[in-house]
Amino acid sequence: MISKFYIFMVFVSCIFNCSSVKCQNTLRNFGNLKLLNEAQMGFHVNLVNDGTFDENSGRVGFFGENGFLTVSGAFRPIFYDMEVMVADDLMLEVGVGVTNNLNLILGDINTPRSFLDVNLDFIDQAFYSGLSDTTKIDGYASLTHKKDFTFPVGYGNEFKPLQLLSEDINASAKCAYFQEDPNYPTSIMSSYPTEKRTAKVTAVSPYEFWDLEAIVPSRVRLFWNQNSRLENVVEQLKNLRVVGWHIEKDTWVSLGITMVSGDLQSGTITSAIFDPQEYGAITFGSLDNKAVADLGNYLLTPNGDGVNDVLYLDAISLSPGNNSLQIYNRWGRLVYEAEDYQNNFDGFANVNWVIERNRGLPEGVYFYILKLHDINFSHQGYLAIYR
């Protein structure tokens, strides 16, 4: 009884604060809305939230048999449980948070792709149900305080989720799917020319891409179906890769591979670990895994003059985040090793047995072994160190 009485009082307050013209299709909150315990509240009209509506423990529903509904206002509402059954979609003009369950029954949740802060945010332990090609988030979904999460995103009548598998908990992250040509996207200002790619990336999908906004090193899992037209991107599934538009390098690079399943008509692929904040777009690409990496013998002069101060290997771009480097002295003793080598060896050992490691390795000839796991490639070469 307490909950029902509280809801009734809130409803009267909202009606009183809206104009007589708009009361028929809009509920405007100027005050402090709150759903207690198992209270339920259904919106058959638009919600304008210009007050507080963020400490809820009940369920809010949006229902519309004809047309669409909107959520707008100065402040984002945060719901415990949220249910959507709107024939022509629920349009967000302000962000909305969910702390428990989002249940999509009918219609999408639409957010503008040009405003990333307007999104559906899954907070802490929040989850969702009822996802399909016609019930999804058409625009940006976000997370708060989650490590792994599958963003329930898509476009039009296409559900195309992205699964984020992070090394640590994300304070926040956002994702949207674009069924657009990255060369000429229509809903954002940026473009990602598919002809600009590293030498061993032979093709980049011109049909779709994802935007992932995150800062924690992660892997991503992408899903494809017949509409992805992978047969136009890659000839054999073994050559398929997740590729990303590297912002600083202004080019598409391979993000590696840790798992792939399915066929060219449908399936999933998981990248190697990478830093999402370095990339502006993610999609499918192909890698020429028959190509031989251009590797040879190297001279290292780590004296601080900016020339040959570090061992720089272009070939790691063929397997970013999924490579390994070992360096041995002339007696075959390991003096340096790295997983996911970052072109940063400057003549100092990093294994425990080497005495006075802070003085750098002695001058002389060493040999190295580089393994590029993405293309099943291994190479041994020589390295001379002179100071």
Buried (B, 14 or more C-beta within 10 A) or exposed (E): EEBEEBBEEBEEBBEEBBEEEEBEEBBBBBBEBBBEEEBBBEBEBBBBBBBBBBEBBBBBBBBBEEEBBBBBBEBBBBBBBBBBBBEBBBBBBBBBBBBBBBBBBBBBBBBBBEBBEBBBBBBEEBEBEBBEEBBBBBBBBBBBEBBBBBBBBBBEEBBBBBBBBBEEEBEBBBBBBBBBBBEEBEEBEEBBBBEBBBEBBBBBBBBBBBBBBBBBBBBBBBBBBEBBBBEEBBBEBEBBBBBBBBBEEEBBBBBBBBEBEBEBEBBBBBBBBBBBEBBBBBBBBBBBBEEEBEBEEBEBBBEEEEEBBEBEBEBBBBBBBBBBBBBBBEEEEBBBBBEBBEEEBEBBBEEEEBEEBEEBBEEEEBBBBBBBBBBEBEBEBEBEBEE
